[in-house]
């Protein structure tokens, strides 16, 4: 019965579908960046034997799935069981295996972690040779592993260009006690075989390289990426600030501008988690022999804005290098405002000359009412004081040849000036007087 059950487990494992290299890396990064808060139950476990020390403390926040001897589970299951009072991991600070595989603990061990990333079903380090092939170190790609049967397994991500050392993902025991992304201090020893999972798939047409940039077809544009999922390692520095090292992985974007205008590109990352992705603006992807982009227009840790002519430009999100590379998740937003387009902060062309209801009320109040007109302000037609102006009586004719119409006076445009006609405000348009 026992052997029949083992055979069934093997068949189930083999029948599970495999994923691509990118899927393996992104899944692995999900474990590495999982955040959780340790409760008092997660320290001891609601059903674990008493007296087992734990590296985790109640009330503290942690990042990374706990190392658990024999553990094999998804992130969702891990978080769910933590909430149910399971103990976080099985490490005691000295040895994670001394108490054996416990049913009251949650997390993943090294082979359980790699098995989840490969989608292979659960294999131990001793079983991994049955589903993988030995390869040369120079042929390793992201998603391949270093496997020491009976001891430990590590997933390879990429090689650091500045030191030649490997960046890896692993679920490690003593000293780490969780899933991590890190650069190793040396290449694994010869006891670790370089292996490739037989069913892993290479990524298809990879976007984000210098040969195949991601196309920004319209703005505003928004994209989420992760430079730990390495697609390009070609650009190391930029001519606008050549002393700043950007040795880590990059993602390349292309935008074709049909007119001149202002382009803004902004990258957001999480430097509190040792992620530092910078944004760069290029007029070409030309590189010199040292991997420097020679036509870099601007770069910044967060955002760049430039006025550009119509043409093709490139935006590169690249990984900053301090003592180590700092790759990881980022978001990129791009906006473009063609020249002559009003922004939200600028009034529309007619906003400063448009009449409102209040304006009309003010103008109306400038005209005197009947009660305000006195005999001195407007001479009575049937009499009045002795003025130089002619008085028109009922018998007078408006067709007198000596009468001077307003447009025959010294105003060359045939219009009243503001002083002559104070009852109107200029609206900015060109108007003419209609003679009646």
C-alpha positions in Angstrom: 0.0 0.0 0.0 2.8 2.3 0.9 4.6 1.8 -2.5 1.3 2.3 -4.4 0.9 5.6 -2.7 4.4 6.7 -3.6 3.9 5.6 -7.2 0.7 7.7 -7.3 2.6 10.7 -5.9 5.2 10.3 -8.6 2.6 10.2 -11.4 0.9 13.3 -10.0 4.2 15.1 -9.9 5.2 14.2 -13.5 1.7 15.2 -14.7 2.0 18.7 -13.4 2.6 21.3 -16.2 5.9 23.2 -16.3 6.3 27.0 -16.8 8.7 29.3 -18.5 11.9 30.7 -17.0 10.3 34.1 -16.4 7.4 32.4 -14.5 9.9 30.5 -12.3 11.8 33.7 -11.4 8.7 35.9 -10.8 7.1 33.2 -8.7 10.3 32.9 -6.7 10.4 36.6 -6.2 6.8 36.5 -4.8 8.1 34.2 -2.0 11.0 36.5 -1.4 8.9 39.6 -1.0 6.0 38.1 0.9 5.3 40.2 4.0 3.8 38.9 7.2 3.4 39.7 10.9 4.4 37.1 13.5 1.8 36.4 16.2 2.5 34.6 19.5 0.9 31.5 18.0 3.3 31.7 15.0 6.2 31.5 17.5 5.2 28.3 19.2 2.6 26.8 17.0 -0.9 26.0 18.4 -0.2 22.2 18.3 3.6 21.9 18.3 5.6 20.4 21.1 6.8 22.9 23.6 10.3 24.0 24.0 11.3 24.4 20.4 13.1 27.7 20.0 12.2 30.0 17.0 14.1 32.7 15.2 10.9 34.7 14.8 9.4 37.0 17.5 5.8 37.9 18.2 4.7 41.3 17.0 7.5 41.8 14.5 7.0 42.2 10.7 9.0 40.0 8.3 9.6 39.7 4.6 10.2 36.3 3.0 8.5 32.9 3.5 9.9 31.1 6.5 12.2 28.1 6.1 10.4 24.9 7.1 12.1 21.5 6.9 10.1 19.4 4.4 7.8 22.4 3.6 6.2 22.6 0.1 3.3 25.0 -0.3 2.1 28.1 -2.1 2.4 31.6 -0.7 -1.4 31.7 -0.3 -1.4 28.5 1.8 1.5 29.8 3.9 -0.3 33.0 4.8 -3.6 31.2 5.4 -2.0 28.8 7.8 -0.1 31.5 9.6 -3.5 33.2 10.2 -4.8 29.8 11.6 -2.0 29.7 14.2 0.6 27.4 12.7 4.2 27.9 13.7 6.4 29.9 11.3 9.2 27.6 10.1 11.0 24.9 11.9 14.4 26.6 12.5 15.8 26.8 16.0 18.8 29.0 15.1 21.2 26.0 15.2 19.6 23.3 13.1 16.3 23.3 11.1 16.1 19.5 10.8 16.8 18.2 14.3 13.0 17.9 15.0 12.2 16.3 11.7 9.2 17.2 9.5 6.5 18.7 11.6 2.8 19.0 10.7 2.3 22.1 12.9 4.8 24.3 11.0 4.5 26.3 7.7 7.0 27.4 5.1 9.2 25.9 2.4 12.6 24.2 2.4 15.1 24.5 -0.4 13.8 21.7 -2.6 10.2 22.5 -1.8 10.8 26.0 -3.0 12.5 25.0 -6.2 9.8 22.4 -6.9 7.1 25.1 -6.5 9.0 27.5 -8.9 9.4 24.7 -11.5 5.9 23.5 -11.2 7.3 20.0 -11.1 5.5 18.6 -8.1 7.4 18.0 -4.8 10.9 16.6 -5.3 13.7 16.5 -2.7 17.4 17.3 -3.6 17.9 13.6 -4.0 15.0 13.4 -6.5 15.9 16.5 -8.6 18.4 14.5 -10.7 15.5 12.4 -11.9 13.8 15.4 -13.6 16.8 17.4 -14.7 20.0 17.3 -16.8 23.5 18.3 -15.9 24.8 21.3 -17.9 27.9 23.5 -18.0 28.2 26.5 -15.8 28.7 28.8 -18.8 25.4 27.5 -20.3 23.3 28.4 -17.2 20.2 30.5 -17.7 17.7 31.9 -15.1 15.7 29.1 -13.7 18.5 26.5 -13.7 19.9 25.2 -10.4 22.9 24.2 -8.4 22.0 20.9 -6.7 23.9 19.0 -4.1 21.8 15.8 -3.7 20.9 15.1 -0.1 22.0 18.6 1.0 20.8 21.8 -0.7 19.5 23.3 -4.0 19.8 26.9 -5.2 18.2 28.6 -8.2 20.5 30.6 -10.5 19.2 34.0 -11.7 22.1 35.8 -13.4 25.8 36.7 -13.1 26.9 40.0 -11.6 28.8 41.9 -14.4 31.0 43.8 -11.9 32.2 40.8 -9.9 31.4 37.8 -12.0 29.5 36.2 -9.0 26.0 34.6 -9.3 22.8 36.1 -8.1 20.5 33.4 -6.8 17.1 32.6 -5.1 16.9 30.0 -2.3 15.1 29.0 0.8 18.0 28.6 3.2 18.1 27.3 6.8 20.6 28.3 9.5 21.7 31.9 9.0 18.9 33.0 6.8 15.8 30.9 7.8 13.7 32.2 4.8 13.4 32.7 1.1 15.9 35.2 -0.2 17.4 36.9 -3.3 21.1 37.6 -3.0 24.5 37.6 -4.5 26.7 34.7 -3.5 30.2 35.4 -2.2 31.6 32.6 -4.5 30.4 30.1 -7.0 29.0 26.9 -5.4 31.5 24.2 -5.0 31.9 21.2 -7.3 29.6 19.1 -5.1 26.8 21.2 -6.6 25.8 20.0 -10.0 24.7 22.6 -12.5 21.3 21.3 -13.6 18.4 22.2 -15.9 14.8 21.1 -15.3 13.8 18.9 -18.3 10.4 20.5 -18.8 11.3 24.2 -18.3 10.4 26.4 -21.3 12.5 29.2 -22.7 10.7 32.5 -22.9 9.2 33.3 -26.3 9.8 36.7 -28.0 11.3 38.6 -25.1 10.3 42.3 -25.0 12.4 44.9 -23.2 15.8 44.3 -24.9 17.8 46.6 -27.1 16.8 44.4 -30.1 13.1 44.3 -29.1 12.0 47.2 -26.9 8.6 47.4 -25.4 6.6 49.8 -27.5 4.8 52.7 -25.9 2.0 53.2 -28.4 0.0 55.9 -26.6 0.2 58.1 -23.5 -0.5 58.2 -20.7 1.3 54.9 -20.4 1.7 52.6 -17.3 3.7 49.4 -17.0 4.8 47.1 -14.1 8.1 45.3 -14.4 10.7 43.5 -12.4 14.4 43.6 -13.3 15.1 40.5 -11.2 13.4 38.7 -14.1 16.4 39.4 -16.3 15.7 40.2 -20.0 18.7 42.5 -20.8 22.2 43.1 -19.4 23.7 45.2 -22.1 23.8 48.8 -20.9 26.2 49.6 -18.0 26.5 53.4 -17.9 25.0 56.4 -19.6 26.8 59.3 -21.3 24.8 62.0 -19.4 26.3 60.7 -16.1 28.9 58.1 -16.9 30.3 57.7 -13.4 27.0 56.2 -12.1 27.0 52.4 -12.4 23.8 50.8 -13.8 25.4 47.3 -14.2 22.2 45.4 -13.2 19.4 44.2 -15.5 17.5 46.8 -17.6 14.2 47.0 -19.5 14.1 49.0 -22.7 11.1 50.9 -24.0 10.6 52.8 -27.3 8.3 55.7 -28.0 7.7 57.4 -31.4 6.7 61.1 -31.1 4.7 62.5 -34.0 5.2 66.1 -32.9 7.3 68.2 -30.5 6.3 68.5 -26.9 7.2 67.7 -23.3 7.8 64.0 -22.3 7.8 62.9 -18.6 8.9 59.4 -17.5 8.7 58.4 -13.9 9.8 55.1 -12.2 8.6 54.0 -8.8 10.4 51.3 -6.8 10.8 50.2 -3.1 14.3 51.1 -1.9 13.3 50.0 1.6 13.5 46.5 0.2 16.9 47.2 -1.5 15.4 47.8 -4.9 16.7 50.7 -6.9 15.7 51.1 -10.5 16.6 54.4 -12.3 15.0 56.0 -15.4 17.0 57.1 -18.5 16.0 58.9 -21.7 17.9 58.2 -24.9 17.8 59.4 -28.5 19.3 56.1 -29.7 20.4 52.7 -28.4 24.0 53.1 -29.6 26.6 51.7 -27.2 30.3 52.0 -27.0 32.7 49.2 -26.4 32.3 49.5 -22.6 28.5 49.3 -22.6 27.8 53.0 -22.3 24.8 54.5 -24.0 26.4 57.3 -25.9 23.2 59.3 -26.7 21.7 59.6 -23.2 19.7 62.8 -22.8 18.8 62.5 -19.2 18.6 60.1 -16.2 17.3 60.3 -12.7 16.5 58.1 -9.7 12.8 58.9 -10.0 11.7 61.1 -12.9 12.9 62.9 -16.0 11.1 65.6 -18.1 12.4 66.9 -21.4 11.1 69.0 -24.3 11.7 66.9 -27.4 11.2 67.2 -31.2 9.3 64.7 -33.2 11.2 61.4 -33.5 12.0 58.1 -31.9 13.2 58.0 -28.3 14.0 55.2 -25.8 13.2 55.0 -22.1 15.4 52.6 -20.1 14.6 51.4 -16.6 18.0 50.2 -15.3 19.3 48.7 -12.1 21.5 50.8 -9.9 24.7 49.2 -8.6 26.1 50.1 -5.2 28.0 47.5 -3.4 25.7 45.0 -5.2 23.1 45.3 -7.9 19.7 46.3 -6.6 17.1 44.9 -9.0 13.4 44.3 -8.4 9.8 45.4 -9.0 9.1 48.8 -10.4 6.3 50.8 -12.1 6.9 53.1 -15.1 4.5 55.9 -16.1 5.0 58.0 -19.2 3.1 61.1 -20.3 3.5 63.4 -23.3 2.1 66.9 -23.9 2.4 68.1 -27.5 3.6 71.7 -27.9 0.8 74.3 -27.7 -1.5 72.0 -25.7 -2.9 73.8 -22.6 -2.2 72.0 -19.4 -4.6 71.8 -16.4 -2.7 74.7 -14.8 -3.2 77.0 -17.8 -6.5 78.8 -18.6 -8.1 78.1 -22.0 -7.6 81.0 -24.4 -11.0 82.6 -23.8 -11.2 82.1 -20.1 -9.7 85.5 -19.3 -12.1 87.4 -21.6 -15.3 85.4 -21.1 -18.1 87.4 -19.5 -19.8 85.9 -16.5 -23.2 86.8 -15.0 -21.4 89.0 -12.4 -19.6 90.8 -15.3 -22.9 91.5 -17.0 -24.3 92.9 -13.7 -21.4 95.3 -13.4 -21.8 96.5 -17.0 -25.6 97.0 -16.5 -24.9 99.1 -13.4 -22.7 101.4 -15.5 -25.7 102.6 -17.4 -27.6 105.3 -15.5 -31.3 104.6 -14.7 -34.1 107.0 -15.5 -34.1 108.3 -11.9 -30.4 109.0 -12.1 -30.6 111.2 -15.3 -31.0 114.9 -14.4 -31.7 117.9 -16.7 -28.1 118.9 -16.5 -26.9 115.4 -17.7 -29.2 115.3 -20.7 -30.7 118.5 -22.1 -34.4 118.5 -22.4 -35.5 118.2 -26.1 -38.1 121.0 -25.7 -35.8 123.5 -24.0 -32.7 123.5 -21.9 -29.7 125.5 -21.2 -27.7 127.5 -23.7 -25.2 125.0 -25.1 -23.2 124.7 -28.3 -24.9 121.5 -29.3 -27.9 121.8 -31.7 -31.3 120.9 -30.3 -33.4 118.6 -32.4 -37.1 119.5 -32.2 -40.0 117.5 -33.5 -39.9 119.6 -36.7 -36.1 118.9 -37.2 -35.0 116.4 -39.8 -32.3 113.8 -39.5 -31.4 114.1 -43.1 -29.7 117.5 -42.6 -26.6 117.5 -44.8 -24.6 119.4 -42.2 -25.2 116.7 -39.6 -21.9 114.8 -38.8 -22.3 111.1 -38.1 -19.9 109.5 -35.5 -17.9 107.6 -38.1 -17.1 110.8 -40.0 -15.2 112.3 -37.1 -11.5 111.8 -36.4 -11.7 108.1 -35.5 -10.2 106.5 -38.6 -11.7 103.1 -37.8 -15.2 104.5 -37.6 -15.5 103.3 -34.0 -16.0 104.9 -30.7 -13.0 104.9 -28.4 -13.3 103.6 -24.8 -13.5 107.2 -23.6 -16.2 108.2 -26.0 -18.3 105.1 -25.3 -17.8 104.1 -21.6 -20.8 101.8 -21.4 -19.1 98.8 -23.0 -16.0 96.7 -22.0 -13.7 95.4 -24.7 -14.3 91.7 -25.4 -11.1 91.4 -27.5 -13.0 91.1 -30.8 -13.2 93.5 -33.7 -16.6 95.2 -34.1 -18.1 97.9 -36.4 -20.8 100.5 -35.8 -24.0 99.9 -37.7 -25.6 103.2 -38.8 -29.3 103.4 -38.3 
